[in-house]
């Protein structure tokens, strides 16, 4: 795990190779984290690294506009991760890519204003962004992704923020009732209970700090 160029996928075919997940190959969500960090530092020596990483992210974008998420469920997570990274670059040439992703996020918004995606999307990509119910973490990821893409005044964003406000409980917390991250996709999944605390708080704080105006 975590070795450079860890892409020898044939090793996954070894019997007992840990659910065909013997490797931790490059992923869009992890690459997005690195891009965001290096872009924030803005060091000249990182320019080539960033150029290559962004090229990888552009190749990995799905035809829908979304990105696959390896370490959180799933396409909503991956899309948020990459949009946050690309926003740090402040590169106008990336705007069409980011707008495609934002369009996809708006398209998979639930009827109640939130977002939710089940882990079934790891087995069937046709279920990307879809789930039986909205969740706090996924709604926060979607709102953060929209704001990273430049959204300040869409109905989708304001409805997502309203969902987070409406579903905060009396003790200030949000509930994490569903698996929100894969251990091994298609094999077992996890609940990171902290996701339902800090991601909604992050989304609400960013919404406030950007001065977004809610619709009446």
N, C-alpha and C positions, 0 to 999 in steps of 0.2 A: 504494500500500500504506500501511496504518496511518493513513489519513485518517479523520476523524470522519464518521459516516453514510455509510460506503462500501458502499452497498447497491444501487447501480444495476445490477441483475443483467442488464439487457438488453445491457450492454456485453460480456458474455461471448459474445454471439452474433456479434460482429464477426469476420470471417474472420481466421485466424491470431491469435486472442485468447489465446494461451498456454494451450492445453488447456482452454478454457472456465473459466479461473481467473485472469481479468484482475484480479479484486478480492481484497482480504483483508477480507471482511465480518466482523461480530461472530461469535464462537464461544463455546461454553460453557466450553471449557478456558481460553481467554485471559481471559474474564470472571471465571472462578473465581480466577485468579491475582490480579486486581485487587481482587476482594472480600476475599480473604485478607489482602492487604497493607493495605487501608484499614481492615478490621475490627481488625487488629492495632494500628494506630495509635490507633483509638478516638477520633477527633476529631469533635466535634459538627458541624462544618461539612460532614462527609462523609455525614451521615445520609440525606439525600435521594438522593445518588448510590448509596449502598448499597441503599436501598429499591428504586430502579429496577432496579439490577443483579440483585438477588435475584428480582424479578418476572420479569425476562428468563430467569433460570436455571430458574425454576419452569415457565415456558412451554415451555422447550426440553427438559424431561425427557421421555423416550420413555415409551410406555405400559408397557414392560417394567420401568421404573424406572431405566434407564441413561441416560447422556448421550453423545452423539457426540463423538469426539475428533478435531479437525482436525490437530493438530501432533504426535500420537503415536498409535500403533496400539492400539486405536481406541476402542471403547466402554469397555474397561477403563480406558484412559488418561483418557478424558473423565469417567467416573464418579468415578475417584479425584480428579481435579482439582476437581470441584465439591464432593465430600464434604469435602475438606480446607478449602475455603472456607467452607462452611456451618457447619462445626464451630467456626470462629473467631468466629462471630456469637453462639454460645451462646444461641440463640433456641429455646425449647421448642416454638413453633408449627411449626418446621421438622422436628421429629422424625419425623412420618409420612413426609415426603418422603425423609428420609435412610434410614429403615427400609426403604422400597420399594427404594432403590438397594442397600442391603446385602443384601436378600433376593435381588436379581438377581445380585449378585456370588457369593453362596453357590451359586446355581443353576447357574452356569457354571463352577464349580470342576472341574478335571480329576480323573480317577480316581486320579492319583498324588499329589494334594494340592496341586499347583501350579495356576497359571493360564496360559493361552496363547491368543492370538487372532491369526489370520492377517489379512493385508491384503485377503483376499477379502471381508471384511465391508464394505469400502467400495463394492464392487459389489453385494453382496447383504446387506442389513441383517438378513436372517434368520440370518446366520452370526455375529451379534454375540456376542462373548465366546468364540467357538469357534476352535480351532486344532488342528493335529495333535499338538502337544507343548507342555508348559509351558515358560515362559522365566523367567529371573531377574527381569527388569525388570517384566514383567506380574504375576508373583506378588507382587513387592514392592508394586506399585500397588494390587493387590487387598487385601493385608493392611493397608496404610496406609489405604485407603478404609474397610475394616471397622472399624478402630480409631477413625477419625474419626467414624464413625456411632455410636460408643459400645460397640462389641463389645470384650469383654475375656476372654470365657470360652467362646467357641463352638468346636466341633470344627473347623469350617472354618478359623478363624483359626490354631489351633494346628497344624493339618496344613500350612497354608501356610508358617508359620514353620519347621516341621520340614523342609519341602522346601528352603527356602533354606539351612538348615544342612547338609543332606545333599548339596547340589550345589555347595557352596563347594569350590574346588580347593585343592591343596596350597600354592599361592602366595598364598592368601587371596582370589583373584579368582573371579568367575563368568564364564561364557562368554556372548557375544552372537553367536549363530549365525544369527539371522534378522533380516530387515528389521523395524525397530520404530518407524518413523515415515514418514509420507508426504512426499515433495516435492510432488507433485501427486497427489491421490487418483485411482486408476484409471489412472495414467500411469507414475509411477516412485516408488520407495521408497528409504529410506535406513537405514543402521545407525549409530546413535549408540552407539559402543562404551562410552562413559562410563555409559550407562544401567545396564549390568550391574554397575557398581561401586557408585555412590553410592545408587541406590534400594534395593538389598538392605540395604546398611549402615544406611540411614535407617530401614527397616522394622524391622530387628532392634534397633536402638537404641531406637526408640519402644516396641516391645514390652517391652523390659527396663525402660525408664523408667516405663511405666505399671504395672509390677508384675503383668503378665498371668501367670496360672498355667497351666502346661501340664497336659494330661490325662495320667494314667499309662497 
